[in-house]
Amino acid sequence: MKPPLSIGPLSNRQRRRLEKGLRSRDAFTLRRGQILLASARGERPSVIAAHLRCGTQTVRNAIRAFRTDPAGCLHAASSRPNRSTPILDGAACEQLRAILHESPHAFGKPTSLWTLRLLAAVSAEQEITPHALSLESIRRAFQRMGVRWKRAKYWITSPDPRYALKKSSATG
């Protein structure tokens, strides 16, 4: 059986840092300080978790963070990924741009206007993307390409060949 997870004895400097964390306004720092001081007293993670009303895994994570970085473990790390690459790379963006220059009818769609939702669906059908992307992902891809996307507008037109003449005479 493994011995209970603990941080062991603290140096005076470490103890002062943890006790200072107890006076912090940041809830994360306060909770970490409470967990680590209790662990230094020799309490088991399950007892600490019950006393502080948190998960046992939270206690274990705090102890492991202290073992890894005793000075920085009182501050929450960023929740952002280290690196995020867009799903639509340069080649996919160019394919998307090429789709925009065609009619939605060419892809079997019942409308003549492109919308972000329709473009996301067609890009998945044409296997440009692995799945239908969110509207925000499509919009950001256009932003990276320098394409300004505006809401589709419906124009009133007529199949009458003299429509342009009639319209100009009516509107002046």
CORQUIVEN-V212462 format. One record per run of one state. SS is the DSSP state (~ for helix, > for strand, _ for the rest). FROM is the first residue (numbers start at 1). LEN is the number of residues. Records with the same first field share a line. If there is no record, write none. Layout:
SS->FROM-LEN + FROM-LEN
//
This chain:
_->1-11 + 22-5 + 41-4 + 53-3 + 69-21 + 101-3 + 108-8 + 126-9 + 146-17 + 172-1
~->12-10 + 27-14 + 45-8 + 56-13 + 90-11 + 104-4 + 116-10 + 135-11 + 163-9
//
